[in-house]
Amino acid sequence: MSRGQFRPADHPNEHFILTTVVGSYPKPKWLDRVRELHDDPEGEFDESQWEEATDDAARLITHEHERAGLDAVVDGEMRRNEMVEFFADRIEGYEFNGPVKVWGHNYFDKPSVVNDVEYDDSWLVSEFEFTDGVADRPVKVPITGPYTLASWSFNEAYEDDRELALALADLVNEEIQKLVDAGARYIQIDEPALATTPDDHAIVGEALDRIVADLPEEVRIGLHVCYGDYSRIYPEILEFPIDEFDVELANGDYEQLDVFTEPEFDLDLALGVTDVHVAEVESVATIKANIQKGLEIVPPERLTVSPDCGVKLLPRDVAYGKMENMVTAAREVERELDAGEIEVGAAVADD
């Protein structure tokens, strides 16, 4: 669908490359301290104080995104802790039994599905309504997808992960319907598990069919799949009922870019143009060259640019610098497109 609804009224150039972020953003250090106080069973930090603190953080980061110039913003997921835990804690049928070691010294509070999953209260509507109320730009809503919610959990209630993923997809659809009723028009489904088990792309496709059922035409659906071997899910993803496919390629120096050339890529491309694994701010010139990589695959009216993935593990000043330079680079590329200085579809020569 058209991205015109996300184009600012004062956009300076004829061409428009949509700029956004994937989702997570470094939390203010004081919010981490507030969470410790809130989670302390001996403490006296109540829910109203926690809500006030997360509102303050969400307002701060939303405005930080707008100050950087992003066309579509999020609140940096200030209310969320981890992409599976946050949702599992809000879905009937899940329970937690303690952290599981995943790599090195890192632990993940991996949940178990012990009963049929059911939808209870909304997961994200109040978060969206607050962010939308303080933002002057359109708000994107990232949601962990049902395949990842299934794959990164212990399944003790369903015959297999496919059955669980499809049941979860129905719940995600219910949540998105409520978000749309609240005014949301840009939804991003995060499915990092697809990159680790790409042979299951058919399950993701089935789940997406359920997720988008009965959604209005003006609602934009993106799918974010970070890292992995994209050749194992391409061209199958072209059959997914999505508007935009979001990929992490900056970290791999665009070695997989040619995956999307045969057959022709006919979705919108959301391209990572800054590397979230590097705690340095790329120059505007570097990011411009990365953006032009995307123009080898799609024309500018179908190109979205963002960091490779969530930036929550970066220093906050670095995360902001990456966004700010990314927006500057996108606007400069647009001006050069307007002037006919960039040939769309042409390979960019290496420096």
Protein Blocks (a to p, Z undefined) as FASTA:
>chain_A
ZZklmpcfklcbfbdcddddfkiacddfklmmmmmmmmmmkbccdfklmmmmmmmmmmmm
mmmmmmnopabdcehlmmbmbfklmmmmmpghiacebjadfbhjbccdddddfbdcddfb
dfklmmmmmmmmmpcbdcddddddfklmmmmpccfkbfblmlmmmmmmmmmmmmmmmmmm
nopabdcdddfklmmmmmlmmmmmmmmmmmmgoiafklccddddeehjfklmccklmmpc
cfbdcddfklnoommmmmmmoccdfbdcdddfbdfkbccdcdfklmmmmmmmmmmmpcfk
lcccddfbdcklpcfklmmmmmmmmmmmmmmmmmmmmnopacghiacddZZ
